[in-house]
Amino acid sequence: MLQNFEDHPKTAANFVALSPISFLKRAALVYGARPALTTGHESRTWAEVSQRCRTFSAALQAMDIGLGDTVAVLLPNSAALFEAHFSVPLAGAVLNTINTRLEAETIAYILVHSDAKLLITDHSFAKLLKTAFDICPKIPVIAVSASGVPLPEFAQYDYETMVSGQAAPDYVLPQDEWQALALNYTSGTSGRPKGVIYHHRGAYLMAMSTIAAWSLPQNPTYLAVVPMFHCNGWNHPWAMAILGGHMIFSPDYAPETLLDLMETKAVTHFGAAPIVLQMIAECDAAKARHFSPPIQVMTAGAPPPPSVLERARALGFQVMQVYGLTETYGHIAQCLWNENWGDLPPAELAKKQAMQGVPFPMVEEIALIDRETKIHAPKDGKTIGEIAIRSNTVMKGYYKDKEATALAFEDGWFWSGDAAVQQDDGYLQIKDRLKDVIISGGENISSVEVEAVLHRHPAVGVASVVARHDAKWGEVPCAFVELRAGQTLTEDALIRFCRDHLAGFKVPKSVIFEPIPKTATGKIQKFQLRERVKQIFTPNV
C-alpha cells in the first residue's frame, strides 16, 4: 500500500542536500596531497585549498556575510577566484563573478542590481573600480595582493591575511539544496544584463554530469582557459574537485603561452570558445606541434566553423562541441562522438562535429517547438523549432525580474530563443537565434550556415551575417567581415566564393569590411550590426 511506502520520511541519515561544497570536503580527504592548482611557480594541494577556503569562509561570517548575501568577485582566472567558488557558498553567501572585460558603467550596474555587500578584486582593476564607484555607492573591498605588496587605496581588507587565520570550521552544507549558490549575469547582447540565479542542486548535478558526458578520468590536468566569470567556468572548477584534478592558471592568454603550458604541464583537458580555439590552432607556434595523446577540448559559445574544427583536429585536439546558455549552468547538449563518423573525410567530419548533438545526462528533455502553435518539430533536419529545455540545471530564475522569469518558463519549458533543426538520429543543429533568422522571399536563411561558408575563405578571420531590407525580397543577407592580418579581399570576390558553396538566395548581397562589435565574452553583438546596416542602407530623409 502507498501509505506503507510513505511512512518513511526524510532524515539526516538518508537525505543530504546536494551541494558542490561537499566535493571539496571529499577532495581534501581523498586527494589531500595531490596538486589542486598551479599558478606561475606556486602550487597548492587539495588539503591546502580546503584549509584556506574554510578559513576565508569563517572570516566572511565574522564580517556578517551570510545566507542570501551577494559577494561580488572581479578577478581574472586565478587561485583566489577558484577558492571563492567554495569559500563564498560555504559561508551561505551567493557568489557573483563579474566579467573582467566589462566597462565601468556595467560593473556599477551589476554591483547595484545584485545588492552586493562585498567585492573581492586586485590592484589591476583600480582605475576601473574608481570609475565604477563614481557611478554607484562604494562597498567594502577585499584586495588580492602578492606577498609584501601594500594594500591598494581602494581596499579595506587583505585576502591573504584573511585566508591565513587560524579559524577553519568544519564544512556545513545548506539546509536546502534549492538555496542560491551563484548569481551570473548574461552577456547583454540585447540590452541590460540579467542576473541568473544558480542553486546548489543544479551546480552539483552539472558537475557530476560533465564527468559522465566528457568521460573525465581521475586526476585530469585542466588548463583554465574558460573564464570563471562565464557560467562559473562552465562549472568545471567544481567538477575538478570531484576527480582530484589539477587546475593550471595561465599568466596570459596568448596562444603561444597556452600551447607552452599544454606541453610543459602535460595538460589533458581544457575548454575554450571557438574564437579562442581558432587563435590557438592558427598561431605560428601551433605549426610545429601535434599533441599525442590528443588533448580533450570542449568548445561552446557559438557554433564553431567546420574549418576551425578541422585545424584543431590536425593539431591533436579532440574537440567536443557543446551547447548551453547562462540560464542552464552552461552546457546541456553535446556532440557525442558517433563511431560511424570514423571514416569520414576531415572536412565532412568537421561538419558533423559542429552539431550541438544530444542532451547531457542530467537533462530531462530538449525539444524543438513552435512557440506559437506548440507543435514539436519532426526529426527531418529541415523544420526549424525553438529549443525548449526541462532540466534540474535550468536556473532558479532571473534576480529581481519575475516578469522575465515567467516568460522564460512559459508552458513548463525554458525557452532558449535559439532556432534549430533535429536530424533523424536525434542530433540537434543550431540554425540561429530566432531573431537572427533571415526571411528572404518566404525562404528561411540561417545566418550560421552563411557564416560557416564565409569562414572557409582563407582571407576571412571573423564573419557575421544579418538581414538588411530589400524592396523585392523583404530581407537579404548582409555580411560583416574582419580579414586576417595581411590579407586583402574584395566584396565581389567573396560573393563569388559564396556562390560556389550556397544556394543563390542564401548568398550575401552585401559585404562590409570593418571591425565587428563583440561583447566582453567575445560574442558578436548582432543588434549593433543591424543598426549599422540601417545607417548604411537607409537613405537620409
NUVO-83746 format. One line per 4 residues: number of its first residue (from 1); their letters; for each residue x, y, z of C-alpha. Coordinates in steps of 0.1 Angstrom, whole numbers, plus 5000, padded with zeros to 4 digits. Last residue first. Layout:
N
NUM> A> X Y Z ~ ...
END
This chain:
541
541> VNPT> 5154 5618 4546 ~ 5188 5601 4545 ~ 5187 5568 4527 ~ 5187 5536 4548
537> FIQK> 5214 5513 4536 ~ 5245 5523 4556 ~ 5229 5535 4588 ~ 5203 5507 4588
533> VRER> 5230 5482 4583 ~ 5249 5496 4613 ~ 5218 5493 4635 ~ 5216 5456 4625
529> LQFK> 5253 5452 4632 ~ 5248 5467 4667 ~ 5220 5442 4673 ~ 5244 5415 4661
525> QIKG> 5267 5419 4690 ~ 5292 5392 4684 ~ 5300 5372 4715 ~ 5336 5376 4727
521> TATK> 5329 5374 4764 ~ 5332 5412 4767 ~ 5306 5416 4740 ~ 5317 5420 4704
517> PIPE> 5315 5446 4677 ~ 5328 5436 4643 ~ 5357 5457 4628 ~ 5351 5466 4592
513> FIVS> 5347 5450 4557 ~ 5311 5452 4547 ~ 5298 5426 4523 ~ 5264 5430 4505
509> KPVK> 5241 5406 4487 ~ 5252 5377 4509 ~ 5245 5344 4491 ~ 5215 5325 4506
505> FGAL> 5191 5331 4477 ~ 5217 5317 4453 ~ 5221 5284 4471 ~ 5255 5283 4488
501> HDRC> 5290 5269 4481 ~ 5302 5283 4448 ~ 5280 5314 4452 ~ 5299 5321 4484
497> FRIL> 5332 5324 4466 ~ 5316 5348 4441 ~ 5304 5369 4470 ~ 5339 5370 4484
493> ADET> 5355 5381 4451 ~ 5329 5408 4446 ~ 5334 5423 4480 ~ 5371 5424 4476
489> LTQG> 5398 5407 4496 ~ 5431 5416 4511 ~ 5451 5397 4538 ~ 5480 5409 4559
485> ARLE> 5463 5401 4592 ~ 5431 5381 4587 ~ 5401 5400 4574 ~ 5372 5411 4595
481> VFAC> 5339 5406 4577 ~ 5303 5419 4580 ~ 5279 5401 4557 ~ 5244 5412 4546
477> PVEG> 5218 5385 4538 ~ 5186 5396 4521 ~ 5152 5407 4535 ~ 5119 5417 4520
473> WKAD> 5127 5401 4487 ~ 5119 5429 4463 ~ 5124 5461 4483 ~ 5153 5446 4503
469> HRAV> 5159 5453 4540 ~ 5191 5440 4555 ~ 5194 5408 4575 ~ 5225 5399 4595
465> VSAV> 5256 5379 4588 ~ 5288 5377 4609 ~ 5324 5369 4598 ~ 5357 5367 4616
461> GVAP> 5391 5359 4601 ~ 5384 5357 4564 ~ 5414 5355 4540 ~ 5414 5317 4537
457> HRHL> 5377 5316 4528 ~ 5361 5288 4548 ~ 5349 5313 4574 ~ 5324 5328 4548
453> VAEV> 5309 5293 4544 ~ 5303 5289 4581 ~ 5289 5324 4583 ~ 5262 5315 4556
449> EVSS> 5251 5285 4576 ~ 5251 5304 4609 ~ 5230 5332 4592 ~ 5203 5305 4586
445> INEG> 5181 5316 4557 ~ 5143 5309 4559 ~ 5126 5313 4525 ~ 5095 5335 4521
441> GSII> 5111 5358 4496 ~ 5140 5362 4521 ~ 5134 5355 4557 ~ 5167 5359 4577
437> VDKL> 5168 5341 4610 ~ 5186 5363 4636 ~ 5157 5369 4659 ~ 5153 5332 4664
433> RDKI> 5190 5329 4673 ~ 5202 5307 4645 ~ 5205 5273 4628 ~ 5216 5253 4657
429> QLYG> 5219 5216 4649 ~ 5204 5190 4672 ~ 5213 5153 4669 ~ 5183 5129 4672
425> DDQQ> 5195 5104 4646 ~ 5169 5117 4621 ~ 5184 5152 4624 ~ 5169 5179 4645
421> VAAD> 5167 5215 4635 ~ 5175 5246 4655 ~ 5163 5281 4664 ~ 5176 5296 4697
417> GSWF> 5155 5318 4719 ~ 5161 5294 4748 ~ 5126 5288 4761 ~ 5127 5271 4794
413> WGDE> 5096 5248 4794 ~ 5066 5245 4817 ~ 5042 5264 4795 ~ 5061 5297 4799
409> FALA> 5093 5294 4818 ~ 5112 5323 4801 ~ 5081 5345 4802 ~ 5076 5338 4840
405> TAEK> 5113 5346 4846 ~ 5111 5379 4826 ~ 5081 5390 4846 ~ 5096 5379 4879
401> DKYY> 5127 5401 4875 ~ 5145 5407 4908 ~ 5172 5381 4900 ~ 5162 5360 4870
397> GKMV> 5151 5324 4878 ~ 5161 5292 4896 ~ 5182 5284 4865 ~ 5179 5253 4845
393> TNSR> 5202 5225 4856 ~ 5175 5202 4870 ~ 5163 5201 4834 ~ 5135 5208 4810
389> IAIE> 5145 5226 4778 ~ 5130 5243 4748 ~ 5150 5249 4716 ~ 5128 5268 4692
385> GITK> 5118 5250 4661 ~ 5131 5248 4625 ~ 5119 5220 4601 ~ 5148 5208 4579
381> GDKP> 5169 5181 4595 ~ 5138 5158 4594 ~ 5133 5149 4631 ~ 5099 5165 4632
377> AHIK> 5093 5198 4650 ~ 5070 5198 4681 ~ 5038 5218 4676 ~ 5031 5244 4704
373> TERD> 5014 5266 4677 ~ 5031 5299 4688 ~ 5062 5285 4704 ~ 5070 5262 4675
369> ILAI> 5088 5235 4694 ~ 5122 5218 4693 ~ 5126 5197 4724 ~ 5153 5191 4749
365> EEVM> 5144 5168 4778 ~ 5154 5156 4812 ~ 5189 5169 4812 ~ 5213 5153 4837
361> PFPV> 5229 5130 4811 ~ 5236 5159 4786 ~ 5212 5161 4757 ~ 5222 5152 4722
357> GQMA> 5241 5170 4695 ~ 5251 5206 4690 ~ 5264 5200 4655 ~ 5299 5213 4646
353> QKKA> 5313 5178 4650 ~ 5294 5166 4620 ~ 5307 5195 4598 ~ 5342 5187 4610
349> LEAP> 5338 5151 4599 ~ 5329 5163 4564 ~ 5360 5184 4562 ~ 5382 5156 4576
345> PLDG> 5369 5129 4552 ~ 5346 5105 4570 ~ 5360 5071 4581 ~ 5354 5075 4618
341> WNEN> 5320 5091 4616 ~ 5301 5058 4621 ~ 5315 5056 4657 ~ 5294 5086 4667
337> WLCQ> 5311 5110 4690 ~ 5287 5129 4713 ~ 5280 5165 4701 ~ 5269 5176 4735
333> AIHG> 5238 5193 4749 ~ 5231 5210 4783 ~ 5262 5232 4785 ~ 5263 5262 4808
329> YTET> 5245 5265 4841 ~ 5213 5264 4820 ~ 5204 5301 4822 ~ 5239 5311 4811
325> LGYV> 5232 5291 4780 ~ 5241 5258 4765 ~ 5256 5238 4737 ~ 5286 5215 4734
321> QMVQ> 5311 5208 4707 ~ 5336 5181 4715 ~ 5371 5186 4702 ~ 5399 5161 4702
317> FGLA> 5429 5184 4698 ~ 5460 5170 4682 ~ 5469 5200 4660 ~ 5452 5184 4629
313> RARE> 5420 5182 4649 ~ 5422 5219 4657 ~ 5425 5228 4620 ~ 5394 5207 4611
309> LVSP> 5374 5221 4640 ~ 5383 5257 4628 ~ 5372 5249 4592 ~ 5339 5235 4605
305> PPPA> 5330 5269 4618 ~ 5323 5267 4655 ~ 5286 5271 4665 ~ 5287 5298 4692
301> GATM> 5295 5298 4729 ~ 5309 5263 4733 ~ 5341 5242 4729 ~ 5352 5213 4750
297> VQIP> 5387 5200 4743 ~ 5404 5167 4751 ~ 5441 5168 4744 ~ 5452 5141 4720
293> PSFH> 5478 5115 4731 ~ 5497 5128 4713 ~ 5497 5166 4707 ~ 5509 5178 4674
289> RAKA> 5531 5209 4673 ~ 5553 5226 4648 ~ 5526 5247 4632 ~ 5509 5256 4665
285> ADCE> 5536 5282 4674 ~ 5527 5302 4643 ~ 5491 5308 4655 ~ 5462 5292 4637
281> AIMQ> 5451 5265 4661 ~ 5454 5287 4692 ~ 5435 5316 4676 ~ 5408 5293 4663
277> LVIP> 5403 5277 4697 ~ 5400 5311 4712 ~ 5373 5321 4686 ~ 5355 5288 4692
273> AAGF> 5352 5294 4729 ~ 5375 5273 4751 ~ 5376 5243 4774 ~ 5406 5224 4785
269> HTVA> 5417 5188 4791 ~ 5448 5166 4793 ~ 5475 5192 4800 ~ 5510 5178 4803
265> KTEM> 5523 5208 4823 ~ 5551 5216 4799 ~ 5532 5209 4767 ~ 5498 5224 4774
261> LDLL> 5516 5253 4792 ~ 5536 5261 4760 ~ 5505 5260 4739 ~ 5487 5284 4762
257> TEPA> 5516 5308 4762 ~ 5518 5307 4724 ~ 5481 5313 4721 ~ 5483 5345 4742
253> YDPS> 5460 5340 4772 ~ 5481 5354 4800 ~ 5496 5343 4833 ~ 5480 5309 4828
249> FIMH> 5462 5290 4855 ~ 5465 5252 4857 ~ 5439 5234 4876 ~ 5449 5198 4887
245> GGLI> 5420 5174 4891 ~ 5412 5155 4923 ~ 5383 5139 4905 ~ 5353 5155 4924
241> AMAW> 5373 5187 4929 ~ 5377 5191 4891 ~ 5340 5190 4886 ~ 5335 5221 4909
237> PHNW> 5361 5241 4890 ~ 5344 5229 4857 ~ 5310 5245 4864 ~ 5311 5260 4829
233> GNCH> 5338 5283 4842 ~ 5314 5297 4868 ~ 5288 5302 4839 ~ 5313 5327 4825
229> FMPV> 5331 5346 4853 ~ 5353 5316 4856 ~ 5368 5325 4822 ~ 5373 5293 4801
225> VALY> 5410 5289 4796 ~ 5417 5271 4829 ~ 5441 5243 4817 ~ 5429 5210 4833
221> TPNQ> 5452 5182 4843 ~ 5430 5152 4850 ~ 5432 5133 4883 ~ 5407 5106 4877
217> PLSW> 5393 5104 4842 ~ 5367 5126 4825 ~ 5344 5108 4801 ~ 5331 5142 4788
213> AAIT> 5294 5133 4794 ~ 5300 5114 4826 ~ 5322 5140 4842 ~ 5301 5168 4830
209> SMAM> 5270 5152 4846 ~ 5286 5152 4880 ~ 5295 5189 4877 ~ 5260 5198 4863
205> LYAG> 5243 5178 4891 ~ 5261 5196 4919 ~ 5256 5230 4903 ~ 5219 5224 4899
201> RHHY> 5215 5212 4935 ~ 5233 5242 4949 ~ 5211 5268 4932 ~ 5220 5291 4903
197> IVGK> 5204 5325 4898 ~ 5207 5344 4865 ~ 5210 5382 4868 ~ 5200 5399 4836
193> PRGS> 5224 5420 4815 ~ 5210 5453 4802 ~ 5202 5453 4765 ~ 5203 5429 4735
189> TGST> 5237 5412 4737 ~ 5238 5416 4775 ~ 5263 5390 4784 ~ 5241 5374 4809
185> YNLA> 5249 5380 4846 ~ 5257 5351 4869 ~ 5245 5349 4905 ~ 5257 5319 4924
181> LAQW> 5247 5294 4952 ~ 5210 5303 4959 ~ 5194 5277 4981 ~ 5174 5250 4963
177> EDQP> 5197 5224 4981 ~ 5180 5235 5014 ~ 5198 5231 5047 ~ 5230 5243 5030
173> LVYD> 5260 5221 5038 ~ 5283 5229 5067 ~ 5320 5220 5064 ~ 5341 5222 5095
169> PAAQ> 5354 5255 5109 ~ 5388 5268 5100 ~ 5398 5296 5124 ~ 5435 5300 5124
165> GSVM> 5439 5329 5100 ~ 5459 5327 5068 ~ 5429 5331 5045 ~ 5421 5366 5058
161> TEYD> 5457 5378 5057 ~ 5460 5366 5021 ~ 5428 5385 5011 ~ 5438 5419 5025
157> YQAF> 5409 5441 5037 ~ 5400 5478 5033 ~ 5406 5482 4996 ~ 5405 5513 4973
153> EPLP> 5440 5525 4984 ~ 5456 5493 4975 ~ 5471 5472 5004 ~ 5509 5472 5003
149> VGSA> 5526 5444 4984 ~ 5546 5421 5008 ~ 5531 5389 4995 ~ 5512 5395 4963
145> SVAI> 5478 5411 4965 ~ 5441 5400 4964 ~ 5422 5430 4977 ~ 5390 5428 4998
141> VPIK> 5366 5457 4992 ~ 5338 5471 5013 ~ 5311 5488 4992 ~ 5310 5522 4974
137> PCID> 5278 5535 4961 ~ 5275 5536 4923 ~ 5287 5559 4895 ~ 5319 5572 4910
133> FATK> 5324 5537 4924 ~ 5326 5524 4888 ~ 5352 5550 4878 ~ 5374 5542 4908
129> LLKA> 5367 5505 4901 ~ 5381 5507 4865 ~ 5412 5526 4877 ~ 5420 5501 4905
125> FSHD> 5413 5469 4884 ~ 5449 5458 4883 ~ 5451 5462 4921 ~ 5430 5431 4929
121> TILL> 5394 5422 4934 ~ 5369 5408 4960 ~ 5338 5429 4965 ~ 5313 5429 4994
117> KADS> 5277 5436 5001 ~ 5265 5431 4965 ~ 5228 5440 4961 ~ 5230 5423 4926
113> HVLI> 5214 5454 4909 ~ 5239 5478 4925 ~ 5271 5459 4918 ~ 5258 5448 4884
109> YAIT> 5250 5484 4873 ~ 5284 5496 4886 ~ 5301 5469 4865 ~ 5280 5480 4835
105> EAEL> 5291 5516 4838 ~ 5328 5507 4845 ~ 5333 5487 4812 ~ 5332 5449 4812
101> RTNI> 5362 5428 4804 ~ 5366 5414 4839 ~ 5331 5398 4838 ~ 5318 5397 4873
97> TNLV> 5317 5365 4894 ~ 5287 5368 4918 ~ 5289 5342 4945 ~ 5260 5339 4969
93> AGAL> 5265 5336 5006 ~ 5260 5307 5029 ~ 5295 5309 5043 ~ 5304 5277 5024
89> PVSF> 5289 5294 4993 ~ 5317 5320 4995 ~ 5345 5296 5003 ~ 5339 5271 4975
85> HAEF> 5338 5291 4943 ~ 5359 5317 4961 ~ 5389 5293 4961 ~ 5389 5293 4922
81> LAAS> 5388 5331 4922 ~ 5417 5332 4946 ~ 5438 5307 4926 ~ 5433 5327 4894
77> NPLL> 5411 5332 4864 ~ 5409 5370 4863 ~ 5393 5388 4892 ~ 5362 5409 4899
73> VAVT> 5343 5390 4926 ~ 5310 5400 4940 ~ 5297 5386 4973 ~ 5259 5386 4974
69> DGLG> 5242 5380 5008 ~ 5215 5353 5009 ~ 5228 5335 5040 ~ 5259 5350 5054
65> IDMA> 5283 5379 5054 ~ 5284 5394 5089 ~ 5321 5403 5087 ~ 5328 5373 5110
61> QLAA> 5309 5352 5085 ~ 5334 5363 5058 ~ 5363 5354 5080 ~ 5349 5320 5087
57> SFTR> 5345 5314 5049 ~ 5381 5325 5045 ~ 5393 5299 5069 ~ 5373 5272 5054
53> CRQS> 5385 5281 5019 ~ 5422 5283 5030 ~ 5421 5249 5047 ~ 5404 5232 5017
49> VEAW> 5429 5247 4993 ~ 5458 5235 5015 ~ 5443 5199 5016 ~ 5437 5200 4978
45> TRSE> 5474 5209 4973 ~ 5487 5242 4963 ~ 5512 5252 4936 ~ 5532 5284 4930
41> HGTT> 5557 5289 4901 ~ 5531 5305 4878 ~ 5497 5295 4890 ~ 5492 5258 4899
37> LAPR> 5461 5243 4913 ~ 5448 5212 4932 ~ 5481 5193 4935 ~ 5478 5160 4953
33> AGYV> 5484 5156 4990 ~ 5448 5159 5001 ~ 5433 5138 4972 ~ 5409 5116 4992
29> LAAR> 5402 5137 5023 ~ 5407 5172 5009 ~ 5389 5162 4978 ~ 5360 5149 4999
25> KLFS> 5354 5182 5016 ~ 5359 5200 4983 ~ 5332 5180 4966 ~ 5308 5186 4995
21> IPSL> 5308 5223 4987 ~ 5293 5213 4953 ~ 5260 5210 4970 ~ 5233 5183 4971
17> AVFN> 5213 5184 5004 ~ 5216 5152 5024 ~ 5187 5127 5027 ~ 5191 5093 5042
13> AATK> 5207 5098 5076 ~ 5196 5133 5082 ~ 5161 5121 5078 ~ 5135 5121 5050
9> PHDE> 5102 5105 5060 ~ 5094 5068 5060 ~ 5056 5062 5063 ~ 5052 5069 5025
5> FNQL> 5059 5033 5015 ~ 5034 5019 5039 ~ 5008 5045 5029 ~ 5011 5035 4993
1> M> 5000 5000 5000
END
